[in-house]
Amino acid sequence: MRMCHAPLRYVTYRFVGGSVAILVQQVHDAAVFGIEFVRTNQTTGAIAPSGRRLCRALSRHVLSLDTGPRAILEVGPGTGAVTRYIAARLGPRDRLDLVEANPRLAARLERTIEEEPALTGRTRLWVRPVQEQALADYDAIVCGLPFANFDADTVRSIFDQLLGALKPGGRLSFFGYAWTGAVELLAPSRAETRGVLRDIVRRHQIGRELVTWNVPPAWVHHLSAEKGAGR
């Protein structure tokens, strides 16, 4: 077999060029996120896209298995940081649904879907709040909504909807920033929301992981729909 070796100069250029492209994309996504945080901080709860370690943790249960086609849902994908990690875990017959309420972030997502071969042709994007979207049944759900910004009734309603959309054995993963306890002290009105989240986690959590290398650090919670899970 004949081995072809590219000149070192070409390899270095290709690596640096790829790194620059990734950096430009990250800077652009961060800028978009920052603008939307200022515009709509009630529904855009992050000041920057999720870091790679947080993306990896959130997509933990999106596993590529030879058990037939799977349905995956991502709620609140933003600029698509986690979506790209999900795409890498999709099997050839899997499909992905995205629900994003912010039309400007959704426009960025449309470009991501067009540019990412793993997403093209099997990804649907709905531009509306998840509460207004009729959901199918899913093997895994990844949620990036800023629950700490919502009132208690909205949080309870969304979790009822998402847990109800899981297939038997399905998993729902979401995250919350590690600083939310301090925020609650500064904003006592959020205490009821915090209580609802604690109750949901207590009844449904099957695992969690702390992502310290994220801005800011975050807890990722993995839930099961089975009643009494995590007791």
C-alpha positions, 0 to 999 in steps of 0.5 A: 500500500502506498502511503502519502504524506502531506507536507508539514506546512500544509498540515499546519495550515489546515489545522490552524485554519480549522481552529480559526474557523471554529474560533470565529464561529464561537465568537460569533455565537457568543456575540449573538447570545450576548445581544439576545440576553440583553434583549430578552433575558427572560427567555434567554437565560445565558450570557454565552453559549454552552461550553463543550464540557456542558454540551457533552454532559447534556448530550450524555443520553443521546447514545448511538445504539443499533436498536432502531431509529430514535427520536431526539428533541432539543428545547431551547437550542439557542445558537446550536452549541449543544445541537452540534454535539447531538448531531455527532451522536445521531445514528443513520436512522435517527431524527432530531426535532428542535424547538426555539422560541427566539426567531433570531436564534432560530435563524442562526439554527437554520444556517447550522442545519444547512451547514451540518451534514449530520443534521440536513434532511432529518431535522425539524425546527419549530419557532415557538415556545415549547408550551405551544408545540404538540410533541411526539414521543422521544427517546431523549430530550435535551433542554436548555431553557432558563427555568430559574427565570420562569414562574413556578406554574410555567416550570411545572407545566413545561416539565409535565409536558417534557416528561410526558413526551418521553418513551419508556426508558427515555431520558430528559437532561437539563441544566441549572447554573451553580450560582442559582442559590445565591440568585434566590437570596437576591431575588426571593420571588424566585423561591417558589420556582426553585422549590418546584425544581427541587421537587421535580429533581427529587422525584425524577432524577437518576443522576447529575454531574457538575460541570466546573469548566463552564461559564458559569459552572453548571449542574446537569440533571438527568431525569426519568419519567417514571414516577418516584425515580430518584427517591 
